[in-house]
Amino acid sequence: MPTPHLALPPSDRVLSPLTGWTRAHWEALADRQLEALVPYATPGLAQYRLPGRTSWSGVVSDGLEGFARSFLLASFRIAGAQGEVDPRLVERYARGLTTGTDRDSGEAWPEVTDCSQQMAEAALIAVGLHESRPWIWDRLDTDVRERIVDWLWGFVGRRTWNNHWRLYQVVAEQFLASVGAPYRQDDIDAGLDRIEDWYVGDGWYSDGQGRGFDYYNGWAMHLYPLLWSRMTGGEGGGRGRVYRDRLAQFLTVYPRFFGGDGAPVHQGRSLTYRFATTAPVWLGALTGCTPLAPGLTRRLASGAVSHFVERGVPDERGLLPLGWYGTFLPMTQPYSGPASPYWASKGFLGLLLPAGHPVWTERELPLPVEESDQYTALPAPGWLLHGTKHDGIIRLVNHGSDHNAPDRPTEDDPHYAKFGYSTATAPEAGAHAWERTVDGHIALLAPDGTASRRRLIVPLHCSGRTAASRYDAQLPGSNEKFPIETTSVLRGPWEIRVHRVQAPAGVAVREGGYAVAAEARPTAERGSGWSLARTEDGLTSVVVALHGWDEDAGIAREIEANAFGPHSATPYLRCAAGRPGGRGVYVTLLALTRDAVHPQVLRESVSCALEGTDVWITFPDGESVSV
């Protein structure tokens, strides 16, 4: 494991027995990130052009991104300290605002146009200006303020992408309203009305049409409406109260997404934002709606951030690389440039809370998984969470999020299409591995080995410790669909998957478990009807055939395909072609654990029987479950 690359204050194990972190640690981390950007600033400080892969928007847009996202962090740092910061920090961003809005400076920001990346960055600048108003906006020259207003005016009447981007327009135009500049109330109302179409209950929004559930629910869909409410200085016609109630519902389960080592579950896109996963818990405290005790809020947030710091993020330069720990481009999206990771700034919302606030002064409390084994059904996104106290691992079983428009399921994505995600693993995202798509997937295999893709997930059921869904498998060159219906049953670190498969003759069926990855090559073992992969530190992924499978089991190995390490391995089961179309019922026991695992014993002690349309699973203690 890499060592931290920044100097931190001494740990306080009295106030923070679980992480040792205090407000001073957060301030030190913020200061290090902001200072590390200075060498990459353009002469007028309007852009930060960081090293790394350029996004599809180009180098100038990426430079604006570096300014806007770090300005958000600077604004939280300045406002949280009531302006008592190094004056050079305030001066840098005031000068950048001056230069960036000067069309003759040579560093001018691109104009805000329909669906342009500038919209995302302008929204952050608007939020930053609002939060740091007494120390930056109010001290800017009148002509600079007018130029900023003119630039933000580019939002008015513009078209945005039909997802969380609608909220960029909302906060930008609300800032204009707050400083007495022209704006369109219709734009604000339309954006806030639109997200109502995507609210599915229990504190969950889909990010646009379809079933796009991921961390954007917290760091965008909840965040911007409540920041808008702060800008209005009131309830926003009653909307603010609704948004707080929804966030409170979401936060009742959100701590169960974080492992005992602080890691968030690795699922969804834009995961390179890392620290931003803490934004909703700080937001709950900031807006006074959180159901979480102050000590739990800080423990979750400090645990998540220290998890990355302890693994070398920020890096030796003080920068946030495009990846999870180190640089890993296959987990990023084409819109991500070298400054994109600085959306992590949203995770520093807690600095807006005064030093005397209970979230900073009360003793840390443990996460749910540190107190007991956890089982959580989330019907809205179609997920099951199960966490085990002894190893601190959280696993997410996905029966509901595919990030596809329901009328155009054109592609799948490794960060949505898998059955299983966790705090200790990542999906195989490298190009070759994704083409094979072994991990976290049950596939029909064409004669040439091509695997069917899980593009559109149809949720069927989610409650207690059970969830079910269907996907329609298609083979190359055919429009015919072959449904695969899957039910998951949880028990401790185990997940039992029951698959009802329809398939044409001549195809094979394959199921893969979790991919484990590390610096060193994982070891592998396999036997009759089982296989496992294990890292040096004992993280083990295992698949065990309970019904329907041949004795064939294997290990799929990859290089540079996984965000958790250069060497990765996935255990899998396979049923060869030749059965009557591969039709039938397949039952698999999967586990991800740091315990010792004896797959043959599991196979002998967990029994499976078919009775009519029911599958009966009997565990070693005699308990039976019917699927």
Salt bridges, closest charged atoms under 4 A:
GLU27 OE2 - ARG23 NE 3.16
GLU27 OE2 - ARG77 NH1 3.79
ASP31 OD1 - ARG77 NE 2.81
GLU35 OE1 - ARG92 NH1 3.93
GLU65 OE2 - ARG69 NH2 3.16
ASP86 OD2 - ARG88 NH2 2.70
GLU111 OE2 - ARG103 NE 3.55
ASP114 OD1 - ARG158 NH1 3.80
GLU121 OE1 - ARG69 NE 2.96
GLU131 OE1 - ARG230 NH2 2.89
ASP138 OD1 - ARG133 NE 3.43
ASP143 OD2 - ARG147 NH1 3.68
ASP187 OD1 - ARG184 NH2 3.62
ASP193 OD1 - ARG239 NH2 2.78
GLU196 OE1 - ARG246 NH2 2.63
ASP197 OD2 - ARG194 NH1 2.59
ASP207 OD2 - HIS164 ND1 3.00
ASP207 OD2 - ARG269 NH2 2.79
GLU235 OE1 - ARG241 NH1 3.91
GLU235 OE2 - ARG244 NH2 2.87
ASP261 OD2 - HIS307 ND1 3.89
GLU310 OE1 - ARG311 NH1 3.72
ASP315 OD2 - ARG317 NH2 2.64
GLU370 OE1 - ARG299 NE 2.84
ASP391 OD2 - HIS390 NE2 3.53
ASP391 OD2 - ARG395 NH2 3.66
ASP407 OD2 - ARG408 NH1 3.60
ASP412 OD2 - ARG453 NE 2.88
ASP413 OD1 - HIS415 ND1 3.38
ASP439 OD1 - LYS418 NZ 3.16
ASP472 OD1 - ARG470 NE 3.45
GLU495 OE2 - ARG497 NE 2.71
GLU511 OE2 - ARG497 NH1 2.91
GLU511 OE1 - HIS499 NE2 2.89
GLU525 OE2 - ARG534 NH1 3.29
ASP537 OD2 - ARG594 NH1 3.47
ASP550 OD1 - ARG579 NH2 2.86
GLU551 OE1 - ARG603 NH1 3.03
GLU558 OE2 - ARG436 NH1 2.81
ASP595 OD2 - HIS390 NE2 3.06
ASP621 OD2 - ARG491 NH2 2.43
GLU623 OE1 - ARG491 NH1 2.57
